[in-house]
Amino acid sequence: MDIVYIRDLKIETVIGIYDWEREIKQTVSLDLEMAHDIRRAAETDNIEDTLNYKAVAKRLISFIGESEFLLVETMAEKCAAIVREEFSVPWLKLRLSKPGAVRGSQDVGVIIERGSKG
C-alpha cells in the first residue's frame, strides 16, 4: 500500500487540562500518513482517483479548530476516526503534538496507528 501524507499541519485550538489553557487557543501540529493505492490516480492523472490530502486537511482544520479537548489523546483518536470513516482510509499513522508544552522540549504529544495496511 502506498502512503499519502500531510506533515506539520498547524491548527489553533483549545487544548489542555489547566484553567489557563481553557481560556486561550494553542497551536497543535499534526503529521498524518494514510494508506492509499495511488496507481489508479497515476494512470488517470485525475484528482477523483486519489486520496485528496487537501480535503483531509480542510476537514481536520475545521474539526480541530472548532473543538475543545482536555487531552491530545482524545483529539488524536477523534481525528483518526474522521479520516478512516469519512475518507475510507484503511490504515493511518497520526502524530499530534503541542509545541512548547513542556519547558525545554520542542514538543510533546502522541503517535497512534489505526487499521491495517492491507
N, C-alpha and C positions, 0 to 999 in steps of 0.2 A: 504494500500500500504506500502511496505517496503521501507527502506532508505539505499542507498549505499552512502558512504560519503568519502570525502577527507578533511583532516584537515591540516592547516598551510603549504600549498604548497607555497614555497618561489621562486619568479621569479624576475630576474633582467630586468629592462625595463626603457625606457624614459617616465616619467610621471610628469606632473606639469605645472603650468602656468608661473612661473618665468623664466627669461632668463637663470639663472644658472642651473635650473632644466632641461632645454632643452639640456644642454651640457654634462650631466652625466647620468649614469644609477643608478637607485634607486631600492631597494627591495620592492616588494609588496607581501602581504601574502593573500592567498585565502583559504577560507573554503567553501566547497560545499556539500550540501545534495541533493540527487537526488532520486525521487520516482522510484521504480522498484520492480516488483513482483519477489522475489528470489526463489519461490517454485520449479520451473522447474529446475533451476540450482542445488538446494539442492538435488533433486531427481536423476539427471543425473551425478552430480559431473563434469560437463563439462563447461569450460570457454565460449563456444559458446552460452550457455543458460543464461548468466548473463550480466549485465552491467559491462563492463571491465573498472574498475577505472584506471588502468594503461594507457589504450588507451586514456581515457578522460584527464588524467593528461598530457600525452605527447602532445596531441593536444593543450591544453591550454598553456603549457610551450612554445611551438613553436609560437603560436599566440601572446601571451603577450610579449615574448622575442623579437619578430620582430616588435612590434607596437610602436607607439609614440603618446600617448594621452595627452591632456591637463587635463582632469578630470577623476577621478576614476569612476564617474557616467557613463561616456561613455564606459570605459573599462568594467565595470560590465555588462552593457546591451549587449555589443558585445559578451562577454563570455557566458552569459546566452543564447543568440540566437544560438551560436555554439553548446552548449551542447544539447539544446532542439531539434534543427533541425538535427544535424549530428548523434546524439546518441538516437534519438526517446524518449527523456525524457519528460513525460507529466507535471511534476512539479519539480521545484528546488528552493532551497534557497541558495543564494550566498552571502558570506561576503567577501568584498575586502578591505584590509586596507593598509595604508602606515605607517609602523613602524617609530617612531621618527619624524613624520612630524610636530608635534606641541610640542614645548618645554614643558616639564612637563607631557606629556602624553605618554603612552605606544605606542598607535597608534590611527589613525583616519581613517574613511572610510565610506562605505555604506553597508547596508544589503538589498537585494532585494529578493522577491519571484515572480516567474512567473509560470503560468499554474495552473492546478488543480490536486489534488492528485488522483482524480478518485474514 
